[in-house]
Amino acid sequence: MGRDFSHIARNCERAVLTAYRDLRGLGNADMDAFQACTTLYRIHHPEASVNEARRLVAEWIDHHLVRGADGPTAGCACD
């Protein structure tokens, strides 16, 4: 799980993926890391619903970590 996320333009997306990777690397369970990252996303975007945050975090983890894709993802409009 040592992927470099410097190519990701969105700060919140990069922060979420880095946190997830690091939490999992430290031995945290998948759901615990996922919930922490959902909370992290909502700190960056307090206007987002819990369901929206869960959907985006899940999409980002799947895209970058599960499938190993480098292309752009759907998500928020921030930088």
C-alpha positions in Angstrom: 0.0 0.0 0.0 2.9 2.4 -0.5 1.4 4.3 -3.5 2.4 7.9 -4.1 -0.7 10.1 -4.3 1.1 13.3 -5.4 -0.6 13.2 -8.8 -4.0 13.7 -7.1 -5.1 17.4 -7.5 -7.8 17.5 -4.8 -6.3 18.0 -1.3 -9.2 16.2 0.4 -8.9 13.2 -1.9 -5.1 13.0 -1.3 -5.6 13.4 2.5 -8.3 10.7 2.6 -6.2 8.2 0.6 -3.0 8.9 2.6 -4.9 8.5 5.9 -6.6 5.2 4.8 -3.3 3.8 3.5 -1.5 4.8 6.7 -4.2 3.5 9.1 -4.4 0.2 7.3 -0.6 0.0 7.3 -0.6 0.4 11.1 -3.0 -2.5 11.5 -6.3 -0.8 11.8 -9.3 -2.8 10.5 -10.7 -1.8 7.1 -14.0 -0.4 8.5 -12.3 1.6 11.2 -10.0 3.2 8.6 -12.9 3.8 6.3 -15.0 5.5 9.0 -12.0 7.6 10.0 -11.6 8.7 6.4 -15.3 9.5 6.1 -14.9 11.7 9.1 -11.8 13.3 7.6 -13.7 14.1 4.4 -16.5 15.7 6.3 -14.0 17.9 8.2 -12.8 19.2 4.7 -16.4 19.3 3.5 -18.9 19.9 6.4 -21.6 20.5 3.9 -21.5 16.9 2.7 -23.9 14.4 4.1 -22.6 11.2 5.7 -23.9 9.2 2.7 -22.1 11.4 0.2 -18.9 11.2 2.2 -19.1 7.4 2.4 -19.8 7.1 -1.4 -16.8 9.4 -2.3 -14.4 7.8 0.1 -15.4 4.3 -1.1 -15.0 5.3 -4.7 -11.6 6.9 -4.1 -10.3 3.8 -2.2 -11.6 1.5 -4.9 -10.2 3.6 -7.7 -6.7 4.3 -6.3 -6.0 1.5 -3.9 -8.1 -1.5 -5.0 -7.8 -1.1 -8.8 -4.6 1.0 -8.8 -5.8 3.5 -11.3 -4.1 6.9 -11.7 -6.8 8.7 -13.7 -9.2 11.3 -12.4 -12.2 10.4 -10.2 -15.6 11.8 -9.6 -15.9 13.9 -6.5 -16.0 17.4 -5.0 -15.0 20.5 -6.9 -12.3 21.7 -4.5 -8.5 21.8 -5.1 
